[in-house]
Amino acid sequence: MTIDTHPNTPLSWLSVSLVTGEVIAELPDLQCDSIEYHLMEGCTADAALPWDNIPDNWFDALLPGGVALLLVRDEEPLWGGIVTDMQRDADGPSIALKLETIEAYLDSCPVGDKTYTQSLQTEIGRDIVQKWAIDGMRNCLVATADDSDQRRDRTYQDQDDKSVLSAIQELAGIEDGPEWGSWWERQDDGSYRCHIHFSDHYGATEPVTEFSLPQTTQFQLDYQFGKDTGATRVRAVSTADGDTRPSSGWIISPDPYRPVWSLTFTPSTSITDIEQLTGHATAKSISVKDGAKPVNIVLDLLTAPKLGVEWTPGDMVRWDIDYTSDRFPDLSEGVMRIIGYKIEWSGSWTITPITQKEATDGQ
């Protein structure tokens, strides 16, 4: 994909220094078929920069491990990837590049010795990034955090050989753990910074915008019901305590149109309190009693609500495709939580929101 530079297509690629965040070069001829972003996960992309019309400072602008290439819209970043591989061929028409989101850098930063006692979980995440991925590391990263309702005890040791990425992913993976995301932001002086932010819930919990028919190039609803995607009775269990296995008992959701479908799951191996298990079973029953209905919406990139302005990953959005309600009598509108996105340039330019599994029922 080579981005046109006419006024109706305000998209361009920039090379920025990972040390200072300063713009090194504009790369209008950079070619890339697609990019992807997920909350709390790393993503990669392949790109190529043709030798024709290449900037004079191309070597500095593509320095592996030293620069990030940002896709910007009206100077506001939509995506950023660190150059981790620059492959040149003596007879090739372009330089092949591998780009990785900031998680690749976090995975290279080792965690040292530190104990947290009854600390806010969001502050634990922020401090891990600040202490071992920013302080003394000479980069353009910024770590921030919201207040939290959860306090945790955590001990990290250098001998465990954990990376910053593995530590914060493990922290996020516990029940009611913190969420985090990263984004690039333009500064007043024209440079860019990469922010890593922690919150108990990342993004808006009420719809911030709407995806509607004029912006939609493709819509698909996948109605699933089975062992892992639906159940009309649910129970939560823990590991055995002696000869007894703690269990919530069955939570029933009567459905006259289906036979009984059963689901037994373990929210945590350490829970022995029956009331807690019942709470987990009740919540799970609500989310699975009607099956799963993942929504796939593909939007026109230039007419859809603007990424980074009208919505960001973590936000809830509303969608409405009622013009086809005869094909979707069960769900022609709803809300969903976006946890990532994919931008593609093949034929038309599109953006596909990546949604949380329980998005259609608002969980």
N, C-alpha and C positions, 0 to 999 in steps of 0.2 A: 504494500500500500504506500503510494506516494501521495501526500496530502496536498491538494490544490491550495493556493494562497489567495484566492479571490475573496472579497469581503463576506460572501455568504457562507464561507467555509472557514471559520476562525479557529482552525486546529493547526498545531505545529509541534515539532519536536525540538527540545532544547537539551544540550549537554550541560550539566552543572557539576561543580566540584563537590565531592563528598566531604572535603575538609572545610571549605568556606561557604558552600552553597552558592557561590557566584556562578553566573552563566559563562560558560566557556565558548560556546558556539551555538548557532542555530543550524538545524539539520533538516531543511525542507525536503530533501530527496530521500530521507530514510524510508525504507520499505518494511512493512510489518503487516501480517495478515490478521492477527488478533492479539488481544491482551486480556488478562483475567486477574481478578482480585477477590480474595476471601478474607473475612475477619479471622484473625488469629492463626492464619496459615500462610505459608510462602507460595508464590506462584512464579512461573518462568515464562519467557517469551523468546521467540527467535526473530531476528531482524537482519537487515542487510543495508549497507550504505554504498551506493554505486561510486566507482572511481570518477566518473564524469561529474564535473562541477563540485568536486569534494572541497571542503574548506581547507585553507592553507594550514590551519592548526589541527588537522584531523587526528593526528597521533595523540595530542593532549586531550582532545574531545572524546576519544574512545578508550582512554587508559583503563585497562581492566583493574578492578578493585579501587579505582580512584575517582570514578565519575558515575553519575546516574543519568539516564536519559528519561526526560519527563515529557509526556504528552500533555499539552496545555491547550486550553480553550479560552481565548481572550486573556491570556497570561495566567489563568487559574488552572492548576494541575488537575488532571483527571487520573493520572497513573504515573508511577515512577519505577524504574528498574535499574539496578546496578549492573554495569557491564562486567561480567565475570569471564568472558571468553571473547577474544578477537582473532578470527581466523582469516589469514590472507593467502591468496593463491597467486603465483607468478603470472598466470594467464587469465585469472578470473575477472569478471566484470565488476565485482563488488566485494566489500569486506563483510564476512559473516559474523554476526554478533549473537551472544547469548545474554539475556537480561534476566535478573532475578530481583524480586522485591526485597525490601529491607530486612526481611526475616533471615535471608542468607547471611547478612552481616551479624545479626544477633546470634546466629548459630555458631559463629566463629569466636564469640566472646566467652571465655570461661568464667564460671561463678566461683568465688572464693569462700572464705569462712565467714558466716554470719548467722546469728540466731535472732529470730523475731518472736516476741512473747506478747500474746493478746494484742497484736497490731492489726490495724485496718487492712483488710486484704488488698484493697486497691493501692494502699501505700506500700505494701510489700512488693507488689508488682512494679510500681513506679521506681522504688528504691533499687530493686535488682537491676533494672535497665540503667538507672542513673549511675549506680556504683560501679558496674562492671562493663557497661557498653558505652558510657559517655565520659565519665570523669577520667581524665588523662588519656583519652582515646583520640582526641584531635579530629572530631567529626562535626557534622551539622545536624545531629540528632537532638531532639527535645523530648523529655519524658514528663507527663502530667497525670493527675488522677483526681477523680471526684471523691467526695466523702463516701463512706461505706456503712452498711448496717451489719457487716460481718467482721468479726475479729478472729484471727488465726494465730496458731503457733507453728513456726517453721524453722528448721535448722538446715543450713547448707554448709557443706564442707568441700574444700578444694580437692580433696582426695577422691571425691565422687565423680569428678570430671564432667559435671553438668555444664551445658552451655546456657546462656541467658535465655535463648529460645526454648530449650527443653524445660527450664525451670518455670517460666511463665505459662507455658502450655500445660504443664502438670498442675500448676496452681489454678488455672482456669477450668481444668477438667474435673475438679471435685464438685460435690453437690452444692449448688448455689455459689459456685466460685465466681471470681470476677471475669469480666469480658474485656477485651482490648482490641484496638485497631490502630492502623497507621495511616497517615496521609501527609502529602507534601503541601506546603503553604508558601505563598509568595510574601516576602517581607517588603517593608516600605522602601528599602534601598535597592530593590530589584533582585535580591538574592532569594534563595529558597531554603527552607528548613523541613526536615522530616519529623513529624510529631508522632509519638507513641502514647496513647491515652488509655487509662484504665477506668472502668466504671463497673458497678454492680450489674447494670444493664446498659449496654452501649447503644445509643441512639434513642430516638423518640418512641414513646409507647402509644401515641395516638397518631393516626394518619396525617402526614405532612403534605401530601399532594395526591393527585389521582392520575392513573394511567387509563386513557379512554380510547375509543375506536379510532379517531383520526391519527393517533400516534402508533397504532398497533400494526405490525406487518405479519405477525403470526400469533395464534393463541391455541393452546392445548391444555386440556384438563384430563388428568389421568386418575380415574376412580379405582382405588385399590381396596380390597378387603380380603384378609387372610390371616395366617398365624402371626405375622409380624406387623401387620398394618391395620388390623381391626379386631375387636372382641366385644362380646356382649356380656361376658363376666370376666373379672380381673381380680387377681390377688397378688399382694406383695409379700415376699418371703426374704429371710436372711439366712445366714449359714447356721448350721446346727449348734445349739448350746447344750452340750452333753448329748442326751438322746432326744432332745426336743428341737424342732425347727420353728423359730418364730414366724408366724404367719398372720396376715390381716384377716383372713377369711375372704370369701368371695364377695365382690361388689358387683351387683347385678344391674344391667341396663336392658330392660325388657324390649324385645323387638319381635313383633308378631310375624314379620315377613322373612325371618332368618332362623335357622336352628341355632342352638347355643354354640358360640365360638369362645374358646377359653384362652386366657393369657396369664401365665405366671412369670413374674419378673423379680429381679433382685435390685432394688435401688441402691443398696449399700450392704456390704457383708458385716458391718459393725453394728447395725441397728437391731436392738433386742426389744425395744418398746413397741407394743402392739398398736398403740395409738398413732405413733409415727408411721408405722407400716400401713395402717388404715388410711392415713392422710395421703401417702404416696399412691396407694391403690385407687383412691377416689379421684385424685388428679389424673392418673393415667386412664381411668375409665372414661372420664369426660372427653379426653383427647382422642380415644380410639373407638368409641362406641359406634360412630358412623363411618369408620374406615378413613383412609387417607385420600386426600384430593389435591395432590401437588399441581400447582399452576405453572405453566410455562408461557411467558409472554415475551415476545420479541418486539422491540420498539425501534422506530426510526430515530437514529442518534441525534439528528439535528432539530427534530420537532418535539421530541419527548421532553418532559420536565428535566431541567438541567442537573446532571450529576454534580455534587459538590456545592450546589446553590439551593436547589429546591428539595433535594434528598441526598442522603449519604448512606453507606452501608450501616446497618443497625436500625434504621428507621422503619416505621410502619408506613405503608402506602395503601391507598384505596384503588381498586380497579373495577372497571365497568365495561362489559361487552354485551349489553342487553339487546343489541341488534340481532344476535344469534340465539336468543333465549329459547327458541324452539328446539335447538340442539343441546342446550344446557339448562333444562328446566330446574335442575337441582342447585345450580350455582352459576348464575350469570353475572354476579358481582360479589365483592368481598374485600377483605383486607389481608395483607400479607406482610411479613417482616423480611426485609432484604438483608442478606448477610454477605453479599458479594455481587459481582457483575462480570460480564464478558462483553467486550467491544470487538466487533468484526468488520473488516473491510473486504467484502467479496460480493461484487454486484452493488447492492445498496449498503449503506452504512447503518449498522444496527447495534443496539445495546440490549443485552439479555440480563435482567435481574436474576440473581441466584437467591432463592428463598429458603427460609427455614422450613423443615419438614412439616411442622404443625401450623404453617402460616395461614391456611385457609380457615382454621377455626380460631385464629387469633392468639394461640398459645405462644 
